[in-house]
Amino acid sequence: MSAFIQQLPALIGVVIGALGSYLAAVRGDRARFRREQAARWEERRLAVYADYARALKKTVTLTYRVASHLGNDPHPHPLSLQEAEPLLAEATIARDPSGEALIMLGSPEVVEKARVWVVSVMEMERFLREGRQEPEAWQALLEQQRAAREGYYAAVRTDLALPPGHGARWPLPPVPQA
């Protein structure tokens, strides 16, 4: 027995070392899993944010074209409202699934900024459906939409801890007066 008692401290040391090694490995695996899971969710959120922006931008581009047809915008490819209606409906239908994914995965701040942006785009659509030919009023709506888009992108960057980006405010040629 005395040999066993003499070896007991070494045996206890081996058990403690094995237990410590196991706990360290488990803790490291958990931390790695959490990091990988967070990265996957960030990738998914970025994809959802980009899909929503792309879907909404389709509607914005169509409104530019209709506004050009009415003489409110310098877009080089005018499109009548009658020709644009099915395209606008298609863009809205395509936007709905992106919006639902945004609501499900987006941060509250991003979802709120997305709401502000889509409301400004809806105001642009209403302006055009009324057939208004007021370039100054159209420019005000464009500024409102651009500010809302900037707010959306800023919220996305903040949510994903991305650096600040470009405001995408390029000078456009003035609308030719008829």
MOSULJO-V343579 format. One record per residue. N is the residue number from 1. RES is the residue in one small letter. PSI is psi in whole degrees, 0 to 359 (* if undefined). OMEGA is omega in radians with two decimals (NA if undefined). NEAR is the number of other ideal C-beta (glycine too) atoms within 8 Angstrom. Layout:
n=N res=RES psi=PSI omega=OMEGA near=NEAR
n=N res=RES psi=PSI omega=OMEGA near=NEAR
This chain:
n=1 res=m psi=327 omega=-3.09 near=4
n=2 res=s psi=330 omega=3.10 near=5
n=3 res=a psi=322 omega=3.11 near=6
n=4 res=f psi=317 omega=-3.14 near=7
n=5 res=i psi=326 omega=3.10 near=7
n=6 res=q psi=328 omega=-3.12 near=6
n=7 res=q psi=349 omega=-3.09 near=8
n=8 res=l psi=315 omega=3.11 near=8
n=9 res=p psi=321 omega=3.12 near=6
n=10 res=a psi=319 omega=3.12 near=7
n=11 res=l psi=317 omega=3.09 near=8
n=12 res=i psi=320 omega=3.10 near=8
n=13 res=g psi=319 omega=3.13 near=8
n=14 res=v psi=316 omega=-3.14 near=8
n=15 res=v psi=315 omega=3.13 near=8
n=16 res=i psi=319 omega=3.11 near=8
n=17 res=g psi=317 omega=3.13 near=8
n=18 res=a psi=317 omega=3.11 near=8
n=19 res=l psi=317 omega=3.10 near=8
n=20 res=g psi=318 omega=3.12 near=8
n=21 res=s psi=318 omega=3.12 near=8
n=22 res=y psi=313 omega=-3.14 near=8
n=23 res=l psi=320 omega=3.11 near=8
n=24 res=a psi=318 omega=3.13 near=8
n=25 res=a psi=317 omega=3.13 near=8
n=26 res=v psi=315 omega=3.14 near=8
n=27 res=r psi=318 omega=3.10 near=8
n=28 res=g psi=319 omega=3.10 near=8
n=29 res=d psi=318 omega=3.11 near=8
n=30 res=r psi=315 omega=3.14 near=8
n=31 res=a psi=317 omega=3.11 near=8
n=32 res=r psi=318 omega=3.12 near=8
n=33 res=f psi=315 omega=3.12 near=8
n=34 res=r psi=318 omega=3.11 near=8
n=35 res=r psi=315 omega=-3.14 near=8
n=36 res=e psi=320 omega=3.12 near=8
n=37 res=q psi=317 omega=3.11 near=8
n=38 res=a psi=320 omega=3.12 near=8
n=39 res=a psi=319 omega=3.11 near=8
n=40 res=r psi=317 omega=3.13 near=8
n=41 res=w psi=322 omega=3.09 near=9
n=42 res=e psi=319 omega=3.09 near=9
n=43 res=e psi=318 omega=3.13 near=8
n=44 res=r psi=316 omega=3.13 near=9
n=45 res=r psi=318 omega=3.11 near=13
n=46 res=l psi=317 omega=3.13 near=10
n=47 res=a psi=318 omega=3.13 near=8
n=48 res=v psi=316 omega=3.14 near=13
n=49 res=y psi=317 omega=-3.13 near=14
n=50 res=a psi=320 omega=3.11 near=8
n=51 res=d psi=318 omega=3.14 near=10
n=52 res=y psi=315 omega=3.13 near=14
n=53 res=a psi=318 omega=3.14 near=11
n=54 res=r psi=317 omega=-3.13 near=9
n=55 res=a psi=318 omega=3.13 near=13
n=56 res=l psi=325 omega=-3.14 near=14
n=57 res=k psi=330 omega=3.06 near=8
n=58 res=k psi=316 omega=3.11 near=11
n=59 res=t psi=318 omega=-3.14 near=14
n=60 res=v psi=314 omega=-3.14 near=11
n=61 res=t psi=320 omega=3.10 near=8
n=62 res=l psi=321 omega=3.12 near=13
n=63 res=t psi=323 omega=3.07 near=13
n=64 res=y psi=316 omega=-3.09 near=10
n=65 res=r psi=318 omega=3.10 near=14
n=66 res=v psi=319 omega=3.10 near=14
n=67 res=a psi=325 omega=3.09 near=13
n=68 res=s psi=319 omega=3.11 near=15
n=69 res=h psi=324 omega=3.14 near=10
n=70 res=l psi=355 omega=3.14 near=11
n=71 res=g psi=16 omega=-3.11 near=8
n=72 res=n psi=344 omega=-2.99 near=11
n=73 res=d psi=149 omega=-3.14 near=12
n=74 res=p psi=14 omega=-3.10 near=9
n=75 res=h psi=134 omega=-3.04 near=9
n=76 res=p psi=353 omega=-3.10 near=4
n=77 res=h psi=78 omega=-3.12 near=6
n=78 res=p psi=153 omega=-3.12 near=8
n=79 res=l psi=130 omega=3.13 near=11
n=80 res=s psi=158 omega=3.13 near=8
n=81 res=l psi=322 omega=3.14 near=10
n=82 res=q psi=319 omega=3.11 near=5
n=83 res=e psi=329 omega=-3.07 near=8
n=84 res=a psi=336 omega=-3.06 near=12
n=85 res=e psi=309 omega=3.14 near=8
n=86 res=p psi=327 omega=3.12 near=7
n=87 res=l psi=321 omega=3.09 near=10
n=88 res=l psi=318 omega=3.12 near=12
n=89 res=a psi=317 omega=3.12 near=8
n=90 res=e psi=319 omega=3.13 near=8
n=91 res=a psi=321 omega=3.12 near=12
n=92 res=t psi=317 omega=3.12 near=9
n=93 res=i psi=320 omega=3.12 near=7
n=94 res=a psi=333 omega=-3.11 near=10
n=95 res=r psi=330 omega=-3.05 near=14
n=96 res=d psi=312 omega=3.11 near=8
n=97 res=p psi=324 omega=3.10 near=7
n=98 res=s psi=321 omega=3.12 near=14
n=99 res=g psi=320 omega=3.12 near=12
n=100 res=e psi=318 omega=3.10 near=8
n=101 res=a psi=323 omega=3.11 near=11
n=102 res=l psi=316 omega=3.13 near=14
n=103 res=i psi=321 omega=-3.09 near=8
n=104 res=m psi=318 omega=-3.00 near=6
n=105 res=l psi=342 omega=-3.03 near=9
n=106 res=g psi=156 omega=3.05 near=13
n=107 res=s psi=156 omega=3.13 near=8
n=108 res=p psi=323 omega=-3.14 near=6
n=109 res=e psi=317 omega=3.14 near=9
n=110 res=v psi=317 omega=3.14 near=14
n=111 res=v psi=319 omega=3.12 near=11
n=112 res=e psi=317 omega=3.11 near=9
n=113 res=k psi=325 omega=3.08 near=14
n=114 res=a psi=320 omega=3.10 near=14
n=115 res=r psi=315 omega=3.12 near=8
n=116 res=v psi=317 omega=-3.12 near=11
n=117 res=w psi=313 omega=-3.09 near=14
n=118 res=v psi=326 omega=3.09 near=11
n=119 res=v psi=320 omega=3.12 near=9
n=120 res=s psi=324 omega=3.10 near=12
n=121 res=v psi=322 omega=3.10 near=13
n=122 res=m psi=325 omega=3.07 near=8
n=123 res=e psi=322 omega=3.08 near=10
n=124 res=m psi=317 omega=3.13 near=14
n=125 res=e psi=316 omega=3.14 near=11
n=126 res=r psi=317 omega=3.10 near=8
n=127 res=f psi=314 omega=-3.10 near=11
n=128 res=l psi=323 omega=3.13 near=13
n=129 res=r psi=334 omega=3.07 near=7
n=130 res=e psi=350 omega=3.11 near=6
n=131 res=g psi=25 omega=-3.08 near=7
n=132 res=r psi=141 omega=3.09 near=10
n=133 res=q psi=75 omega=-3.09 near=7
n=134 res=e psi=88 omega=-3.09 near=7
n=135 res=p psi=324 omega=-3.13 near=11
n=136 res=e psi=316 omega=3.12 near=6
n=137 res=a psi=323 omega=3.09 near=9
n=138 res=w psi=317 omega=3.12 near=13
n=139 res=q psi=322 omega=3.09 near=9
n=140 res=a psi=319 omega=3.09 near=8
n=141 res=l psi=321 omega=3.10 near=12
n=142 res=l psi=316 omega=3.13 near=10
n=143 res=e psi=319 omega=3.12 near=8
n=144 res=q psi=315 omega=-3.14 near=10
n=145 res=q psi=318 omega=-3.13 near=13
n=146 res=r psi=320 omega=3.10 near=10
n=147 res=a psi=319 omega=3.12 near=8
n=148 res=a psi=320 omega=3.10 near=13
n=149 res=r psi=315 omega=3.10 near=11
n=150 res=e psi=319 omega=3.11 near=11
n=151 res=g psi=319 omega=3.11 near=11
n=152 res=y psi=310 omega=-3.12 near=14
n=153 res=y psi=323 omega=3.10 near=10
n=154 res=a psi=318 omega=3.12 near=10
n=155 res=a psi=321 omega=3.10 near=13
n=156 res=v psi=314 omega=-3.13 near=13
n=157 res=r psi=319 omega=3.12 near=12
n=158 res=t psi=315 omega=-3.12 near=9
n=159 res=d psi=322 omega=-3.10 near=12
n=160 res=l psi=7 omega=3.13 near=10
n=161 res=a psi=44 omega=3.09 near=5
n=162 res=l psi=157 omega=3.10 near=7
n=163 res=p psi=161 omega=3.11 near=4
n=164 res=p psi=149 omega=-3.11 near=4
n=165 res=g psi=188 omega=-3.14 near=7
n=166 res=h psi=144 omega=3.14 near=3
n=167 res=g psi=350 omega=3.12 near=5
n=168 res=a psi=40 omega=3.09 near=7
n=169 res=r psi=90 omega=3.12 near=6
n=170 res=w psi=141 omega=3.10 near=4
n=171 res=p psi=134 omega=3.13 near=3
n=172 res=l psi=154 omega=3.08 near=5
n=173 res=p psi=151 omega=3.13 near=4
n=174 res=p psi=158 omega=3.11 near=5
n=175 res=v psi=127 omega=3.12 near=10
n=176 res=p psi=134 omega=3.13 near=5
n=177 res=q psi=131 omega=-3.10 near=4
n=178 res=a psi=* omega=NA near=3
